[in-house]
Amino acid sequence: MGWRFHKVLSIFPGLRVNLSKGGLSTSVGPRGADINIGKGGVTTNAGIPGTGISYRQKMGKSGSWMGIGTLVVGLALAGYKYSDRIMHLFSPGQTPRSAIGTLVNGVPRGTAAANAVTAQAVAATGTRYIHRGNTNLRDAPADSATTLKKETRGTQVTLLAVSGKWSKVQDGSLTGWVKSSILGENPPN
């Protein structure tokens, strides 16, 4: 058995770059209904999530209308699901719908758990330091909440409130929630 290598880099939702021993390719659309463009040509992919059942067809072959139909449906779904994020790239001054809408990654924003954490928050003050790099500053105290910023190790933030495993902090003009366990009173070594 030979060595294999495969790495997928997500550029933004609906657009991925695939790296492998065989070369570089790009996938457009949501997983399970995407189009792949690589050195071997253009391929459409459709699958039923969680079943392992999928259909893959190269574009341009005779009888490829099902593949073209899959492509159209996949792109339509991707456009609908990610249209607010895509539009936000072209008009950064406006808040995307996902930041003010009722759904975040398919989960209701006002979940009971996030509301309970917010309601139980106790006001706090002081300066804290981020002790783990690439930490998510989120708009709500939930793992599914929208990431406002990726915090770097050593960043100084102002503590505003604490509620269990979540802490509300301010970093410059951004206010959001981080896991309490990544905060320290002293700068990291």
MARKEMAR-255217 format. One record per residue: residue in one letter; z, y, x of N, C-alpha, C in turn; residue number from 1. Coordinates in nm, 2 decimals, padded with zeros to 4 digits. Each point is the difference from the previous one (the first is absolute). Layout:
PT   type      n_Z      n_Y      n_X     ca_Z     ca_Y     ca_X      c_Z      c_Y      c_X   seq
PT      A        Z        Y        X        Z        Y        X        Z        Y        X   NUM
...
This chain:
PT   type      n_Z      n_Y      n_X     ca_Z     ca_Y     ca_X      c_Z      c_Y      c_X   seq
PT      M    00.00   -00.12    00.08    00.00    00.12   -00.08    00.00    00.12    00.09     1
PT      G   -00.09    00.10   -00.03   -00.01    00.12    00.08    00.09    00.11   -00.05     2
PT      W    00.02    00.10    00.09    00.08    00.12   -00.04   -00.07    00.08   -00.10     3
PT      R    00.07    00.06   -00.10   -00.06    00.09   -00.10    00.08    00.13    00.01     4
PT      F   -00.06    00.10   -00.04    00.06    00.14   -00.01   -00.05    00.07   -00.12     5
PT      H    00.09    00.05   -00.08   -00.04    00.08   -00.12    00.11    00.11   -00.02     6
PT      K   -00.04    00.12   -00.01    00.09    00.11   -00.03   -00.07    00.10   -00.10     7
PT      V    00.08    00.04   -00.10   -00.05    00.09   -00.10    00.08    00.13    00.01     8
PT      L   -00.08    00.11    00.01    00.06    00.13    00.01   -00.03    00.08   -00.13     9
PT      S    00.10    00.04   -00.08   -00.02    00.07   -00.12   -00.01    00.15    00.03    10
PT      I   -00.12    00.05   -00.02   -00.03    00.15    00.02    00.07    00.08   -00.11    11
PT      F   -00.03   -00.03   -00.12    00.07    00.05   -00.12   -00.03   -00.10   -00.11    12
PT      P    00.07    00.00   -00.11   -00.02   -00.10   -00.10   -00.14   -00.01   -00.04    13
PT      G   -00.05   -00.13    00.00   -00.14   -00.03   -00.03   -00.10    00.01    00.11    14
PT      L    00.05    00.03    00.13   -00.09    00.00    00.11    00.07   -00.06    00.12    15
PT      R   -00.05   -00.12    00.05    00.06   -00.07    00.11   -00.10   -00.02    00.11    16
PT      V    00.04   -00.01    00.12   -00.08   -00.04    00.12    00.05   -00.13    00.04    17
PT      N   -00.09   -00.10    00.02    00.04   -00.13    00.04   -00.05   -00.03    00.14    18
PT      L    00.10   -00.04    00.09   -00.04   -00.03    00.14    00.02   -00.15    00.02    19
PT      S   -00.10   -00.06    00.06    00.02   -00.15    00.03   -00.08   -00.03    00.12    20
PT      K    00.01   -00.12    00.05   -00.08   -00.04    00.12   -00.15    00.01   -00.03    21
PT      G   -00.04   -00.01   -00.12   -00.14    00.01   -00.04   -00.05    00.14   -00.01    22
PT      G    00.09    00.10    00.00   -00.05    00.14    00.00    00.08    00.08   -00.10    23
PT      L   -00.06    00.12   -00.03    00.07    00.10   -00.09   -00.08    00.00   -00.13    24
PT      S    00.08    00.01   -00.11   -00.06    00.02   -00.13    00.09    00.10   -00.08    25
PT      T   -00.05    00.04   -00.11    00.07    00.09   -00.09    00.00   -00.05   -00.14    26
PT      S    00.11    00.00   -00.07    00.02   -00.04   -00.14    00.03    00.12   -00.09    27
PT      V   -00.08    00.01   -00.11    00.02    00.11   -00.09    00.04   -00.06   -00.14    28
PT      G    00.10    00.05   -00.06    00.04   -00.04   -00.13    00.13   -00.07    00.00    29
PT      P    00.06   -00.03   -00.11    00.13   -00.07    00.00   -00.01   -00.14    00.04    30
PT      R    00.10   -00.06    00.06    00.00   -00.14    00.04   -00.03   -00.09   -00.12    31
PT      G   -00.09   -00.09    00.01   -00.04   -00.09   -00.11   -00.12    00.05   -00.07    32
PT      A   -00.05    00.12    00.03   -00.12    00.05   -00.06   -00.06    00.10    00.09    33
PT      D   -00.04   -00.04    00.12   -00.05    00.10    00.10   -00.13   -00.04    00.05    34
PT      I   -00.06    00.10    00.08   -00.12   -00.02    00.07    00.03    00.01    00.15    35
PT      N   -00.06   -00.09    00.08    00.02   -00.01    00.14   -00.13    00.04    00.07    36
PT      I    00.01    00.09    00.10   -00.12    00.04    00.07    00.03   -00.03    00.15    37
PT      G   -00.08   -00.09    00.06    00.02   -00.03    00.14   -00.14   -00.04    00.06    38
PT      K    00.01   -00.06    00.12   -00.12   -00.03    00.07   -00.08   -00.11   -00.07    39
PT      G    00.06   -00.08   -00.08   -00.07   -00.11   -00.07   -00.06    00.05   -00.13    40
PT      G    00.01    00.13   -00.03   -00.06    00.06   -00.12    00.11    00.04   -00.10    41
PT      V   -00.04    00.01   -00.13    00.09    00.05   -00.10    00.03   -00.12   -00.09    42
PT      T    00.13   -00.02   -00.02    00.05   -00.11   -00.08    00.09    00.05   -00.11    43
PT      T   -00.01   -00.05   -00.13    00.09    00.03   -00.10    00.10   -00.11   -00.02    44
PT      N    00.12    00.04   -00.03    00.11   -00.10   -00.02    00.07    00.03   -00.13    45
PT      A    00.03   -00.11   -00.07    00.08    00.01   -00.13    00.09   -00.12   -00.01    46
PT      G    00.12    00.03   -00.04    00.10   -00.11   -00.01    00.10    00.02   -00.11    47
PT      I    00.07   -00.11   -00.04    00.10    00.01   -00.10    00.13    00.00    00.08    48
PT      P    00.08    00.11    00.00    00.12    00.00    00.08    00.10   -00.11   -00.03    49
PT      G    00.05   -00.06    00.10    00.11   -00.10   -00.01   -00.06   -00.14   -00.02    50
PT      T   -00.13   -00.02   -00.02   -00.05   -00.13   -00.03   -00.07   -00.07    00.11    51
PT      G   -00.04    00.08    00.10   -00.08   -00.05    00.11   -00.15   -00.02   -00.04    52
PT      I   -00.04    00.04   -00.12   -00.13   -00.01   -00.05   -00.08    00.13    00.03    53
PT      S   -00.11   -00.01    00.07   -00.07    00.12    00.03   -00.15   -00.03    00.01    54
PT      Y   -00.08    00.10    00.00   -00.15   -00.01    00.00   -00.05    00.10    00.11    55
PT      R   -00.09   -00.04    00.08   -00.05    00.08    00.11   -00.15   -00.01    00.01    56
PT      Q   -00.07    00.11    00.00   -00.15   -00.01    00.01   -00.05    00.11    00.08    57
PT      K   -00.10   -00.04    00.09   -00.07    00.10    00.07   -00.09    00.08   -00.09    58
PT      M   -00.01    00.13    00.03   -00.09    00.09   -00.08   -00.14   -00.02    00.04    59
PT      G   -00.10    00.01   -00.09   -00.14    00.00    00.04   -00.06   -00.14   -00.02    60
PT      K    00.08   -00.10   -00.01   -00.06   -00.14   -00.03   -00.05    00.00   -00.14    61
PT      S   -00.10   -00.09   -00.02   -00.05   -00.01   -00.14    00.11   -00.05   -00.09    62
PT      G    00.00    00.05   -00.12    00.11   -00.03   -00.09    00.13    00.06    00.03    63
PT      S    00.00    00.11    00.07    00.13    00.06    00.04    00.05    00.10   -00.11    64
PT      W   -00.05    00.00   -00.12    00.05    00.09   -00.10    00.15   -00.01   -00.03    65
PT      M    00.05   -00.12    00.01    00.15   -00.01   -00.02    00.07    00.07    00.11    66
PT      G   -00.04   -00.01    00.12    00.06    00.07    00.11   -00.01    00.15   -00.02    67
PT      I   -00.11    00.05   -00.04   -00.02    00.14   -00.03    00.09    00.05   -00.11    68
PT      G    00.01   -00.08   -00.10    00.09    00.03   -00.11    00.15    00.00    00.04    69
PT      T    00.04   -00.09    00.09    00.13    00.00    00.06    00.03    00.12    00.08    70
PT      L   -00.10    00.04    00.07    00.01    00.13    00.08    00.02    00.12   -00.09    71
PT      V   -00.07    00.01   -00.10    00.01    00.11   -00.09    00.14    00.00   -00.07    72
PT      V    00.04   -00.11   -00.05    00.13   -00.01   -00.06    00.11    00.03    00.10    73
PT      G   -00.01   -00.05    00.12    00.10    00.02    00.11    00.01    00.15    00.04    74
PT      L   -00.11    00.06    00.01    00.00    00.14    00.04    00.05    00.09   -00.12    75
PT      A   -00.03   -00.04   -00.12    00.05    00.07   -00.12    00.15   -00.01    00.00    76
PT      L    00.06   -00.12    00.02    00.14   -00.02    00.00    00.07    00.08    00.11    77
PT      A   -00.06   -00.01    00.12    00.06    00.07    00.11   -00.01    00.15   -00.02    78
PT      G   -00.11    00.05   -00.06   -00.01    00.15   -00.03    00.10    00.04   -00.10    79
PT      Y    00.03   -00.09   -00.11    00.09    00.04   -00.10    00.15    00.00    00.06    80
PT      K    00.03   -00.11    00.07    00.14   -00.02    00.05    00.03    00.11    00.11    81
PT      Y   -00.09    00.03    00.08    00.03    00.09    00.11   -00.07    00.14    00.00    82
PT      S   -00.05    00.03   -00.12   -00.08    00.13   -00.01    00.09    00.12    00.03    83
PT      D    00.13    00.00   -00.04    00.08    00.11    00.02    00.03    00.02    00.15    84
PT      R    00.02   -00.12    00.07    00.03    00.01    00.15   -00.13    00.05    00.07    85
PT      I   -00.12   -00.05   -00.04   -00.12    00.04    00.06   -00.02    00.15   -00.02    86
PT      M    00.02    00.04   -00.12   -00.02    00.15   -00.03    00.10    00.08    00.08    87
PT      H    00.12   -00.05    00.02    00.10    00.07    00.07   -00.05    00.03    00.15    88
PT      L   -00.08   -00.09    00.05   -00.05    00.02    00.14   -00.09    00.12    00.00    89
PT      F   -00.07    00.03   -00.11   -00.10    00.11    00.00    00.06    00.13   -00.05    90
PT      S    00.12   -00.01   -00.07    00.07    00.12   -00.04    00.15   -00.02    00.03    91
PT      P    00.04    00.01    00.12    00.14   -00.02    00.04    00.10    00.09   -00.05    92
PT      G   -00.04    00.11   -00.06    00.10    00.10   -00.06    00.05   -00.05   -00.13    93
PT      Q   -00.07   -00.10   -00.06    00.05   -00.04   -00.13    00.07   -00.14    00.01    94
PT      T    00.10   -00.02   -00.09    00.08   -00.12    00.00   -00.08   -00.11   -00.07    95
PT      P   -00.01   -00.12    00.07   -00.07   -00.11   -00.07    00.07   -00.05   -00.12    96
PT      R   -00.08   -00.05   -00.10    00.06   -00.05   -00.12    00.11   -00.10    00.03    97
PT      S   -00.02   -00.09    00.10    00.10   -00.10    00.03    00.14    00.06    00.04    98
PT      A    00.00    00.12    00.05    00.13    00.06    00.03    00.07    00.06   -00.12    99
PT      I   -00.08    00.03   -00.11    00.07    00.06   -00.11   -00.02   -00.09   -00.13   100
PT      G   -00.08   -00.11    00.01   -00.03   -00.08   -00.11    00.12   -00.10   -00.03   101
PT      T   -00.03   -00.09   -00.09    00.10   -00.10   -00.04    00.00   -00.12    00.08   102
PT      L   -00.11   -00.03    00.08    00.00   -00.12    00.08   -00.01    00.03    00.15   103
PT      V    00.06   -00.08    00.08   -00.01    00.00    00.14   -00.02   -00.14    00.04   104
PT      N   -00.12   -00.03    00.06   -00.04   -00.14    00.04    00.02   -00.10   -00.12   105
PT      G   -00.03    00.05   -00.12    00.01   -00.09   -00.12    00.14   -00.01   -00.05   106
PT      V    00.10    00.06    00.05    00.14   -00.01   -00.04    00.04    00.13   -00.06   107
PT      P    00.06    00.00   -00.12    00.05    00.13   -00.06    00.09    00.08    00.09   108
PT      R   -00.04    00.13    00.01    00.08    00.09    00.09    00.15    00.00   -00.04   109
PT      G    00.02    00.02   -00.13    00.14    00.01   -00.04    00.07   -00.13   -00.02   110
PT      T   -00.01   -00.09    00.10    00.07   -00.13   -00.02    00.15    00.02   -00.01   111
PT      A    00.06   -00.09   -00.07    00.14    00.01   -00.02    00.08    00.00    00.13   112
PT      A   -00.05   -00.08    00.10    00.07   -00.01    00.13    00.00    00.13    00.07   113
PT      A   -00.12    00.06    00.01   -00.01    00.13    00.07    00.08    00.11   -00.07   114
PT      N    00.00    00.00   -00.14    00.08    00.09   -00.07    00.15   -00.02    00.02   115
PT      A    00.04   -00.12    00.01    00.14   -00.03    00.02    00.05    00.04    00.14   116
PT      V   -00.09   -00.02    00.10    00.04    00.05    00.14    00.01    00.15    00.00   117
PT      T   -00.10    00.07   -00.06    00.01    00.14   -00.01    00.12    00.05   -00.07   118
PT      A    00.04   -00.06   -00.11    00.11    00.04   -00.08    00.13   -00.02    00.07   119
PT      Q    00.01   -00.10    00.09    00.12   -00.03    00.07    00.01    00.07    00.13   120
PT      A   -00.10    00.08    00.04    00.00    00.07    00.12    00.12    00.10    00.01   121
PT      V    00.07    00.00    00.12    00.11    00.09    00.02   -00.05    00.10    00.11   122
PT      A    00.02    00.13   -00.04   -00.04    00.11    00.09    00.06   -00.02    00.14   123
PT      A   -00.08    00.03    00.10    00.05   -00.01    00.14   -00.07    00.11    00.08   124
PT      T    00.06    00.03    00.12   -00.06    00.10    00.08    00.01   -00.05    00.15   125
PT      G   -00.08    00.06    00.08    00.01   -00.03    00.14   -00.14   -00.03    00.06   126
PT      T   -00.01    00.00    00.13   -00.12   -00.03    00.07    00.00   -00.15    00.03   127
PT      R   -00.11   -00.07   -00.02   -00.02   -00.14    00.04   -00.13   -00.01    00.08   128
PT      Y   -00.01   -00.12    00.07   -00.12   -00.03    00.08   -00.06   -00.13   -00.04   129
PT      I   -00.13   -00.01   -00.01   -00.07   -00.12   -00.03    00.01   -00.09    00.12   130
PT      H    00.05   -00.12   -00.02    00.02   -00.10    00.11   -00.10   -00.11    00.00   131
PT      R   -00.10    00.00   -00.08   -00.11   -00.10    00.00   -00.13    00.08   -00.03   132
PT      G   -00.09   -00.02    00.10   -00.13    00.06   -00.02   -00.08   -00.06   -00.11   133
PT      N   -00.10    00.08   -00.05   -00.09   -00.04   -00.11    00.08   -00.02   -00.13   134
PT      T    00.11    00.07   -00.02    00.08   -00.01   -00.12   -00.07    00.08   -00.12   135
PT      N    00.00   -00.06   -00.12   -00.06    00.07   -00.11    00.10    00.10   -00.07   136
PT      L   -00.04    00.12   -00.01    00.07    00.10   -00.08   -00.07   -00.01   -00.14   137
PT      R    00.07   -00.05   -00.10   -00.05   -00.02   -00.13    00.04    00.10   -00.10   138
PT      D   -00.08    00.01   -00.11    00.03    00.10   -00.10    00.10   -00.04   -00.10   139
PT      A    00.04   -00.13    00.00    00.10   -00.05   -00.08    00.08   -00.12    00.07   140
PT      P    00.12   -00.03   -00.04    00.07   -00.10    00.07   -00.04   -00.14   -00.04   141
PT      A   -00.12   -00.04    00.03   -00.06   -00.13   -00.03   -00.10   -00.04    00.10   142
PT      D   -00.01   -00.13    00.04   -00.10   -00.04    00.10   -00.14    00.02   -00.05   143
PT      S   -00.02    00.01   -00.13   -00.14    00.01   -00.06   -00.03    00.15   -00.02   144
PT      A    00.09    00.09    00.03   -00.03    00.15   -00.01   -00.10    00.04    00.10   145
PT      T   -00.07    00.11   -00.03   -00.10    00.06    00.08    00.06    00.05    00.13   146
PT      T   -00.06   -00.03    00.12    00.04    00.05    00.13   -00.05    00.14    00.02   147
PT      L    00.10    00.09    00.02   -00.04    00.14    00.03   -00.03    00.03    00.14   148
PT      K    00.06   -00.08    00.09   -00.02    00.02    00.15    00.05   -00.12    00.07   149
PT      K   -00.06   -00.03    00.11    00.06   -00.10    00.10    00.08    00.07    00.10   150
PT      E    00.13   -00.03    00.00    00.09    00.07    00.09    00.00   -00.07    00.14   151
PT      T    00.01    00.08    00.11    00.00   -00.05    00.13    00.15   -00.02    00.05   152
PT      R    00.02   -00.09    00.09    00.13   -00.02    00.06    00.05    00.13    00.06   153
PT      G    00.13    00.04   -00.03    00.06    00.12    00.06   -00.02    00.13   -00.08   154
PT      T   -00.07   -00.01   -00.11   -00.02    00.11   -00.09    00.13    00.05   -00.06   155
PT      Q    00.03    00.13    00.00    00.12    00.05   -00.05   -00.02    00.04   -00.15   156
PT      V    00.08   -00.05   -00.09   -00.01    00.03   -00.14    00.13    00.05   -00.05   157
PT      T    00.00    00.07   -00.12    00.12    00.05   -00.06    00.04   -00.10   -00.12   158
PT      L    00.12   -00.05    00.01    00.05   -00.09   -00.10    00.04    00.08   -00.13   159
PT      L   -00.05   -00.05   -00.12    00.02    00.07   -00.12    00.09   -00.08   -00.10   160
PT      A   -00.02   -00.13    00.00    00.07   -00.09   -00.09    00.00   -00.14    00.05   161
PT      V    00.09   -00.09   -00.04    00.01   -00.14    00.04    00.02   -00.08   -00.13   162
PT      S   -00.07   -00.11   -00.01    00.02   -00.09   -00.12   -00.03   -00.14    00.05   163
PT      G    00.10   -00.08    00.03   -00.02   -00.13    00.05   -00.08   -00.01    00.12   164
PT      K   -00.11   -00.08    00.00   -00.08   -00.02    00.12   -00.10    00.11    00.01   165
PT      W    00.00    00.11   -00.08   -00.10    00.11    00.01    00.07    00.13    00.03   166
PT      S   -00.07    00.08    00.07    00.05    00.14    00.03   -00.11    00.10   -00.03   167
PT      K    00.04    00.11   -00.06   -00.10    00.11   -00.03    00.01    00.09    00.11   168
PT      V   -00.11    00.03    00.07    00.00    00.09    00.11   -00.11    00.11   -00.01   169
PT      Q    00.01    00.10    00.08   -00.10    00.10    00.01   -00.05    00.01    00.14   170
PT      D   -00.14   -00.01    00.01   -00.06    00.02    00.13   -00.10    00.11   -00.01   171
PT      G    00.04    00.12    00.05   -00.09    00.12   -00.02   -00.01    00.04   -00.14   172
PT      S   -00.12    00.00   -00.06   -00.02    00.04   -00.14    00.00   -00.13   -00.09   173
PT      L    00.01   -00.12    00.06   -00.01   -00.12   -00.08    00.14   -00.05   -00.03   174
PT      T    00.03   -00.04   -00.13    00.12   -00.06   -00.04   -00.03   -00.14   -00.05   175
PT      G    00.07   -00.10    00.05   -00.03   -00.14   -00.05    00.12   -00.09    00.03   176
PT      W   -00.03   -00.13   -00.01    00.10   -00.10    00.01   -00.04   -00.10    00.12   177
PT      V    00.10   -00.04    00.08   -00.02   -00.09    00.10    00.12   -00.11   -00.01   178
PT      K   -00.02   -00.11    00.07    00.11   -00.10    00.00    00.11    00.06    00.09   179
PT      S    00.12   -00.01   -00.05    00.12    00.05    00.07    00.02   -00.07    00.13   180
PT      S   -00.04   -00.12    00.01    00.03   -00.08    00.13   -00.08    00.06    00.12   181
PT      I   -00.10    00.08   -00.02   -00.08    00.05    00.11    00.04    00.13    00.04   182
PT      L    00.11    00.06   -00.06    00.05    00.13    00.04    00.12   -00.01    00.09   183
PT      G    00.01    00.09    00.10    00.11    00.00    00.08    00.05    00.14    00.02   184
PT      E    00.13    00.02    00.04    00.06    00.13    00.02   -00.04    00.06    00.13   185
PT      N   -00.04   -00.08    00.10   -00.04    00.04    00.13   -00.15   -00.04    00.02   186
PT      P   -00.07    00.08    00.09   -00.13   -00.04    00.03   -00.01   -00.14    00.06   187
PT      P   -00.11   -00.07   -00.02   -00.01   -00.14    00.06   -00.01    00.01    00.15   188
PT      N    00.04   -00.10    00.07   -00.01    00.00    00.15   -00.14   -00.02    00.04   189
